[in-house]
Amino acid sequence: MKAYKLFRKRKDGTLGPLFINRNQVIPLGQWLEAEKHPTKGFAYRPGWHCAVEPRADHLKTNLRSGEKRVWCEVRVINYTEYKRPAIQGGTWILANHMEVVRELD
């Protein structure tokens, strides 16, 4: 299934998760299995958190800190749908496996 995911774009051009396991480097074109990282202050929802469209109004793409975030098209398998408010992108996809296809322009 095609989905979309928001990533941190580091100064060296690599992609990484927004909040959980922030040091991980996410490569393009490689299937990744979701890891479990329970984190204080965050609901425990294991899996790659993706959206059905590249939209999550509650998350900014350019932060005051200088951090940049980019939407990427991804492919997911072994996923469940998770209903969220429209401002949080509506339906989330929590996937056990994800491949980053490309960065959106």
C-alpha positions as MATLAB code, in Angstrom:
seq = 'MKAYKLFRKRKDGTLGPLFINRNQVIPLGQWLEAEKHPTKGFAYRPGWHCAVEPRADHLKTNLRSGEKRVWCEVRVINYTEYKRPAIQGGTWILANHMEVVRELD';
ca = [
       0.000    0.000    0.000;
       1.223    3.520   -0.747;
       1.335    5.851    2.266;
       3.205    8.966    3.418;
       5.547    9.615    6.324;
       7.068   12.782    7.736;
      10.790   12.579    8.542;
      13.486   14.845    9.942;
      15.895   15.895    7.199;
      19.344   16.285    8.714;
      21.948   18.750    7.483;
      23.890   15.855    5.909;
      20.784   14.937    3.882;
      19.878   11.751    5.766;
      16.370   11.077    6.978;
      15.432   10.212   10.544;
      12.397    9.735   12.789;
      10.727   12.811   14.301;
      10.510   11.736   17.939;
      11.265    8.089   18.790;
      14.756    6.629   18.175;
      15.893    9.933   16.625;
      19.426    8.714   15.840;
      18.211    6.082   13.379;
      19.122    6.720    9.734;
      16.305    5.806    7.351;
      17.584    4.687    3.928;
      15.635    4.943    0.661;
      14.668    1.782   -1.204;
      15.181   -0.646    1.664;
      12.460   -2.513    3.544;
      12.639   -1.799    7.278;
      10.966   -3.709   10.063;
       9.417   -1.623   12.823;
      11.228   -1.723   16.142;
       9.691   -1.305   19.575;
      10.939    1.682   21.573;
       8.658    2.460   24.542;
       9.323    6.129   25.340;
       8.214    8.077   28.398;
       5.669   10.738   27.501;
       4.508    8.972   24.322;
       1.635    6.526   23.852;
       2.904    3.035   23.100;
       1.854    2.401   19.496;
       4.529    0.195   17.902;
       4.978    0.377   14.154;
       5.924    2.901   11.507;
       3.441    5.778   11.805;
       2.332    6.812    8.332;
      -0.581    8.702    6.821;
      -2.907    8.057    3.900;
      -2.071   11.501    2.528;
       0.909   13.824    3.168;
      -0.852   15.937    5.771;
      -0.645   16.328    9.539;
      -1.627   19.871   10.462;
      -0.413   19.466   14.046;
       3.214   18.947   12.877;
       5.321   21.748   11.413;
       7.849   21.233    8.625;
      10.181   24.161    9.464;
      10.944   24.558   13.148;
      12.441   27.590   14.877;
      15.395   25.408   15.849;
      16.255   25.127   12.152;
      15.139   21.513   11.941;
      13.577   20.643    8.591;
      10.968   17.965    8.059;
      10.012   16.407    4.749;
       7.189   14.212    3.549;
       8.132   11.002    1.796;
       6.144    8.501   -0.180;
       6.487    5.076    1.400;
       5.221    1.557    0.785;
       3.893   -0.390    3.747;
       2.888   -3.985    4.406;
       1.513   -5.743    7.475;
      -0.287   -2.665    8.748;
      -3.318   -1.644   10.768;
      -5.351    1.521   10.502;
      -5.678    3.791   13.518;
      -8.344    6.513   13.618;
      -7.146    9.960   14.705;
      -8.667   13.464   14.586;
      -8.588   15.210   11.183;
      -6.052   17.774   12.469;
      -3.686   14.850   13.123;
      -4.054   13.588    9.577;
      -7.173   11.461   10.074;
      -6.401    7.788    9.569;
      -2.911    6.706   10.574;
      -1.283    3.608    9.187;
       0.782    1.679   11.753;
       2.966   -0.604    9.666;
       5.234   -3.455   10.644;
       7.270   -3.006    7.450;
       8.009    0.135    5.437;
      10.111    1.132    2.433;
      10.831    4.802    1.646;
      10.219    5.299   -2.071;
      11.015    8.986   -2.518;
      11.041   12.396   -0.928;
       8.167   14.600   -2.063;
       8.952   17.945   -3.694;
];
